[in-house]
């Protein structure tokens, strides 16, 4: 959709008025504009430039890594304990 210069100027004035009333609106507008740019780039088939992992995805990946590490550590401890027990029993007899 093409905007005329008058419409663009009026939108800029409205945006400035809203930003002056609510400073938090600036970050919301920037976020919205970025999403629109990415959406338009995707629609044109352009590369959006590296997909960032969402924070929740990173947290889940780190959690799974920690869980796997803990399980592996526990298995090693159990196997060492069983080996030590077997060696102690073999030495006792």
N, CA, C and O atoms as a DFTB+ gen file, in Angstrom:
372 C
 N C O
     1  1       0.849      -1.159       0.000
     2  2       0.000       0.000       0.000
     3  2       0.903       1.233       0.000
     4  3       1.806       1.348       0.829
     5  1       0.661       2.126      -0.908
     6  2       1.470       3.344      -1.016
     7  2       0.754       4.484      -0.294
     8  3      -0.444       4.704      -0.474
     9  1       1.515       5.195       0.521
    10  2       0.971       6.326       1.254
    11  2       1.399       7.614       0.564
    12  3       2.503       7.715       0.030
    13  1       0.505       8.593       0.584
    14  2       0.883       9.898       0.046
    15  2       1.731      10.628       1.090
    16  3       1.773      10.231       2.254
    17  1       2.397      11.685       0.667
    18  2       3.244      12.433       1.603
    19  2       2.424      13.014       2.744
    20  3       2.870      13.018       3.892
    21  1       1.236      13.500       2.438
    22  2       0.381      14.071       3.487
    23  2      -0.017      13.002       4.503
    24  3      -0.019      13.254       5.708
    25  1      -0.353      11.813       4.013
    26  2      -0.734      10.728       4.919
    27  2       0.448      10.311       5.789
    28  3       0.291      10.083       6.988
    29  1       1.628      10.212       5.187
    30  2       2.819       9.848       5.943
    31  2       3.129      10.898       7.014
    32  3       3.482      10.557       8.143
    33  1       2.996      12.157       6.655
    34  2       3.248      13.239       7.599
    35  2       2.243      13.186       8.744
    36  3       2.612      13.368       9.904
    37  1       0.971      12.936       8.422
    38  2      -0.058      12.860       9.446
    39  2       0.204      11.657      10.369
    40  3       0.058      11.764      11.586
    41  1       0.587      10.522       9.789
    42  2       0.908       9.352      10.605
    43  2       2.106       9.619      11.513
    44  3       2.127       9.192      12.668
    45  1       3.092      10.320      10.988
    46  2       4.267      10.653      11.802
    47  2       3.876      11.570      12.960
    48  3       4.387      11.411      14.069
    49  1       2.981      12.524      12.718
    50  2       2.528      13.417      13.779
    51  2       1.748      12.653      14.845
    52  3       1.923      12.885      16.041
    53  1       0.886      11.740      14.399
    54  2       0.109      10.925      15.349
    55  2       1.055      10.064      16.180
    56  3       0.924       9.972      17.400
    57  1       2.015       9.434      15.493
    58  2       2.986       8.592      16.194
    59  2       3.762       9.408      17.223
    60  3       3.954       8.957      18.352
    61  1       4.211      10.608      16.845
    62  2       4.966      11.459      17.767
    63  2       4.111      11.844      18.967
    64  3       4.600      11.858      20.097
    65  1       2.844      12.154      18.734
    66  2       1.945      12.520      19.827
    67  2       1.774      11.340      20.790
    68  3       1.822      11.517      22.007
    69  1       1.576      10.143      20.244
    70  2       1.403       8.961      21.085
    71  2       2.671       8.634      21.858
    72  3       2.605       8.260      23.029
    73  1       3.822       8.773      21.214
    74  2       5.109       8.497      21.858
    75  2       5.338       9.479      23.001
    76  3       5.839       9.099      24.059
    77  1       4.978      10.726      22.792
    78  2       5.137      11.722      23.850
    79  2       4.264      11.380      25.053
    80  3       4.668      11.615      26.192
    81  1       3.076      10.831      24.816
    82  2       2.162      10.484      25.904
    83  2       2.587       9.205      26.623
    84  3       2.394       9.092      27.834
    85  1       3.163       8.239      25.900
    86  2       3.519       6.938      26.483
    87  2       4.895       6.521      25.990
    88  3       5.013       5.967      24.897
    89  1       5.946       6.776      26.778
    90  2       7.310       6.434      26.339
    91  2       7.506       4.942      26.054
    92  3       8.349       4.576      25.235
    93  1       6.732       4.078      26.724
    94  2       6.861       2.633      26.478
    95  2       6.416       2.265      25.069
    96  3       6.785       1.218      24.537
    97  1       5.624       3.137      24.485
    98  2       5.120       2.874      23.142
    99  2       6.251       2.817      22.113
   100  3       6.124       2.141      21.092
   101  1       7.340       3.513      22.370
   102  2       8.472       3.530      21.438
   103  2       8.986       2.116      21.222
   104  3       9.168       1.686      20.083
   105  1       9.219       1.394      22.307
   106  2       9.737       0.036      22.154
   107  2       8.717      -0.869      21.482
   108  3       9.087      -1.733      20.688
   109  1       7.452      -0.684      21.785
   110  2       6.419      -1.496      21.131
   111  2       6.356      -1.210      19.636
   112  3       6.221      -2.127      18.825
   113  1       6.452       0.059      19.278
   114  2       6.431       0.413      17.860
   115  2       7.640      -0.149      17.122
   116  3       7.511      -0.645      16.003
   117  1       8.822      -0.071      17.750
   118  2      10.022      -0.611      17.118
   119  2       9.904      -2.122      16.929
   120  3      10.290      -2.658      15.890
   121  1       9.372      -2.797      17.934
   122  2       9.184      -4.242      17.845
   123  2       8.201      -4.585      16.725
   124  3       8.429      -5.503      15.938
   125  1       7.106      -3.830      16.672
   126  2       6.111      -4.068      15.628
   127  2       6.711      -3.824      14.242
   128  3       6.509      -4.618      13.324
   129  1       7.447      -2.724      14.098
   130  2       8.061      -2.411      12.800
   131  2       9.040      -3.498      12.375
   132  3       9.107      -3.845      11.195
   133  1       9.793      -4.034      13.316
   134  2      10.746      -5.102      13.000
   135  2      10.014      -6.361      12.542
   136  3      10.438      -7.021      11.594
   137  1       8.926      -6.689      13.210
   138  2       8.144      -7.863      12.790
   139  2       7.560      -7.671      11.403
   140  3       7.536      -8.604      10.600
   141  1       7.082      -6.450      11.115
   142  2       6.537      -6.163       9.786
   143  2       7.627      -6.303       8.727
   144  3       7.392      -6.884       7.668
   145  1       8.835      -5.766       9.012
   146  2       9.951      -5.882       8.059
   147  2      10.295      -7.336       7.787
   148  3      10.492      -7.733       6.639
   149  1      10.368      -8.136       8.861
   150  2      10.688      -9.561       8.685
   151  2       9.599     -10.267       7.890
   152  3       9.886     -11.090       7.020
   153  1       8.354      -9.941       8.194
   154  2       7.232     -10.567       7.484
   155  2       7.255     -10.210       5.998
   156  3       7.044     -11.068       5.141
   157  1       7.513      -8.939       5.705
   158  2       7.582      -8.516       4.305
   159  2       8.759      -9.165       3.592
   160  3       8.646      -9.549       2.428
   161  1       9.891      -9.289       4.284
   162  2      11.066      -9.923       3.674
   163  2      10.774     -11.392       3.386
   164  3      11.156     -11.909       2.336
   165  1      10.102     -12.059       4.312
   166  2       9.733     -13.465       4.096
   167  2       8.780     -13.592       2.912
   168  3       8.892     -14.526       2.118
   169  1       7.846     -12.655       2.797
   170  2       6.874     -12.699       1.705
   171  2       7.565     -12.518       0.349
   172  3       7.135     -13.073      -0.662
   173  1       8.647     -11.727       0.350
   174  2       9.399     -11.530      -0.894
   175  2      10.398     -12.660      -1.129
   176  3      11.038     -12.711      -2.180
   177  1      10.535     -13.554      -0.172
   178  2      11.460     -14.668      -0.317
   179  2      12.898     -14.315       0.005
   180  3      13.813     -15.062      -0.340
   181  1      13.107     -13.185       0.661
   182  2      14.457     -12.785       1.029
   183  2      14.853     -13.462       2.335
   184  3      14.007     -13.892       3.120
   185  1      16.151     -13.543       2.540
   186  2      16.658     -14.071       3.796
   187  2      16.411     -13.043       4.879
   188  3      16.696     -11.859       4.699
   189  1      15.884     -13.491       6.000
   190  2      15.575     -12.573       7.087
   191  2      16.821     -12.297       7.915
   192  3      16.819     -11.404       8.762
   193  1      17.868     -13.045       7.680
   194  2      19.134     -12.775       8.359
   195  2      19.276     -13.506       9.671
   196  3      19.118     -12.917      10.741
   197  1      19.568     -14.766       9.594
   198  2      19.870     -15.543      10.787
   199  2      18.719     -15.631      11.761
   200  3      18.283     -14.620      12.312
   201  1      18.240     -16.800      11.968
   202  2      17.128     -16.977      12.895
   203  2      17.677     -17.114      14.304
   204  3      18.468     -18.014      14.584
   205  1      17.262     -16.234      15.175
   206  2      17.686     -16.293      16.574
   207  2      16.807     -17.268      17.330
   208  3      15.597     -17.338      17.112
   209  1      17.434     -18.016      18.221
   210  2      16.650     -18.901      19.070
   211  2      15.916     -18.072      20.113
   212  3      16.442     -17.086      20.630
   213  1      14.705     -18.487      20.408
   214  2      13.963     -17.786      21.443
   215  2      14.532     -18.154      22.798
   216  3      15.136     -19.214      22.961
   217  1      14.340     -17.293      23.751
   218  2      14.890     -17.501      25.095
   219  2      14.399     -18.817      25.692
   220  3      15.178     -19.537      26.318
   221  1      13.120     -19.140      25.508
   222  2      12.584     -20.381      26.066
   223  2      13.254     -21.605      25.448
   224  3      13.494     -22.597      26.136
   225  1      13.556     -21.537      24.152
   226  2      14.230     -22.651      23.488
   227  2      15.627     -22.850      24.061
   228  3      16.050     -23.984      24.286
   229  1      16.334     -21.776      24.293
   230  2      17.676     -21.865      24.865
   231  2      17.612     -22.452      26.277
   232  3      18.439     -23.290      26.639
   233  1      16.645     -22.020      27.064
   234  2      16.495     -22.539      28.426
   235  2      16.209     -24.033      28.400
   236  3      16.775     -24.783      29.195
   237  1      15.343     -24.473      27.501
   238  2      15.026     -25.895      27.387
   239  2      16.254     -26.691      26.965
   240  3      16.515     -27.759      27.517
   241  1      17.012     -26.184      25.993
   242  2      18.220     -26.884      25.556
   243  2      19.237     -27.017      26.682
   244  3      19.822     -28.084      26.866
   245  1      19.451     -25.948      27.432
   246  2      20.391     -25.987      28.551
   247  2      19.899     -26.955      29.629
   248  3      20.695     -27.687      30.218
   249  1      18.592     -26.956      29.885
   250  2      18.032     -27.878      30.882
   251  2      18.272     -29.325      30.483
   252  3      18.678     -30.141      31.311
   253  1      18.022     -29.647      29.213
   254  2      18.238     -31.024      28.746
   255  2      19.720     -31.395      28.830
   256  3      20.057     -32.528      29.174
   257  1      20.586     -30.464      28.525
   258  2      22.019     -30.732      28.625
   259  2      22.418     -31.020      30.070
   260  3      23.188     -31.946      30.328
   261  1      21.901     -30.236      31.010
   262  2      22.189     -30.474      32.427
   263  2      21.632     -31.805      32.899
   264  3      22.299     -32.533      33.634
   265  1      20.416     -32.128      32.483
   266  2      19.807     -33.408      32.874
   267  2      20.627     -34.574      32.333
   268  3      20.887     -35.538      33.053
   269  1      21.037     -34.489      31.065
   270  2      21.842     -35.560      30.469
   271  2      23.173     -35.703      31.194
   272  3      23.645     -36.818      31.416
   273  1      23.778     -34.578      31.564
   274  2      25.043     -34.622      32.296
   275  2      24.864     -35.272      33.672
   276  3      25.686     -36.088      34.090
   277  1      23.797     -34.907      34.363
   278  2      23.534     -35.500      35.683
   279  2      23.278     -36.997      35.583
   280  3      23.789     -37.764      36.399
   281  1      22.497     -37.424      34.598
   282  2      22.217     -38.848      34.422
   283  2      23.498     -39.604      34.113
   284  3      23.736     -40.675      34.672
   285  1      24.321     -39.062      33.235
   286  2      25.591     -39.721      32.899
   287  2      26.487     -39.813      34.124
   288  3      27.123     -40.842      34.351
   289  1      26.543     -38.746      34.915
   290  2      27.359     -38.750      36.129
   291  2      26.861     -39.804      37.120
   292  3      27.660     -40.535      37.705
   293  1      25.552     -39.880      37.304
   294  2      24.990     -40.886      38.214
   295  2      25.281     -42.300      37.725
   296  3      25.617     -43.170      38.529
   297  1      25.160     -42.544      36.425
   298  2      25.470     -43.873      35.883
   299  2      26.923     -44.239      36.134
   300  3      27.224     -45.369      36.518
   301  1      27.818     -43.297      35.922
   302  2      29.246     -43.558      36.161
   303  2      29.475     -43.870      37.632
   304  3      30.224     -44.790      37.959
   305  1      28.837     -43.112      38.524
   306  2      29.009     -43.365      39.962
   307  2      28.478     -44.739      40.350
   308  3      29.114     -45.453      41.125
   309  1      27.322     -45.114      39.818
   310  2      26.739     -46.427      40.121
   311  2      27.644     -47.534      39.605
   312  3      27.897     -48.505      40.318
   313  1      28.130     -47.405      38.390
   314  2      29.000     -48.440      37.825
   315  2      30.305     -48.546      38.607
   316  3      30.799     -49.653      38.826
   317  1      30.868     -47.426      39.028
   318  2      32.099     -47.467      39.821
   319  2      31.831     -48.124      41.180
   320  3      32.657     -48.882      41.690
   321  1      30.658     -47.818      41.758
   322  2      30.305     -48.397      43.051
   323  2      30.137     -49.916      42.921
   324  3      30.612     -50.669      43.772
   325  1      29.466     -50.360      41.861
   326  2      29.286     -51.798      41.645
   327  2      30.628     -52.480      41.416
   328  3      30.860     -53.584      41.910
   329  1      31.508     -51.827      40.668
   330  2      32.831     -52.392      40.409
   331  2      33.622     -52.487      41.713
   332  3      34.280     -53.495      41.972
   333  1      33.558     -51.444      42.525
   334  2      34.272     -51.462      43.805
   335  2      33.714     -52.538      44.714
   336  3      34.467     -53.222      45.408
   337  1      32.396     -52.692      44.716
   338  2      31.767     -53.733      45.533
   339  2      32.188     -55.116      45.048
   340  3      32.502     -55.988      45.859
   341  1      32.198     -55.319      43.755
   342  2      32.599     -56.617      43.202
   343  2      34.049     -56.923      43.531
   344  3      34.386     -58.057      43.874
   345  1      34.910     -55.913      43.429
   346  2      36.316     -56.125      43.762
   347  2      36.485     -56.430      45.261
   348  3      37.301     -57.275      45.629
   349  1      35.737     -55.763      46.104
   350  2      35.821     -56.011      47.555
   351  2      35.354     -57.424      47.891
   352  3      35.956     -58.108      48.719
   353  1      34.262     -57.856      47.231
   354  2      33.775     -59.203      47.460
   355  2      34.771     -60.243      46.953
   356  3      34.987     -61.272      47.594
   357  1      35.375     -59.966      45.799
   358  2      36.345     -60.918      45.233
   359  2      37.577     -61.004      46.125
   360  3      38.165     -62.076      46.268
   361  1      37.963     -59.907      46.714
   362  2      39.149     -59.905      47.584
   363  2      38.852     -60.584      48.913
   364  3      39.753     -61.147      49.535
   365  1      37.594     -60.535      49.357
   366  2      37.215     -61.140      50.635
   367  2      37.189     -62.663      50.541
   368  3      37.384     -63.343      51.549
   369  1      36.955     -63.201      49.363
   370  2      36.867     -64.659      49.237
   371  2      38.078     -65.191      48.640
   372  3      38.193     -66.402      48.451
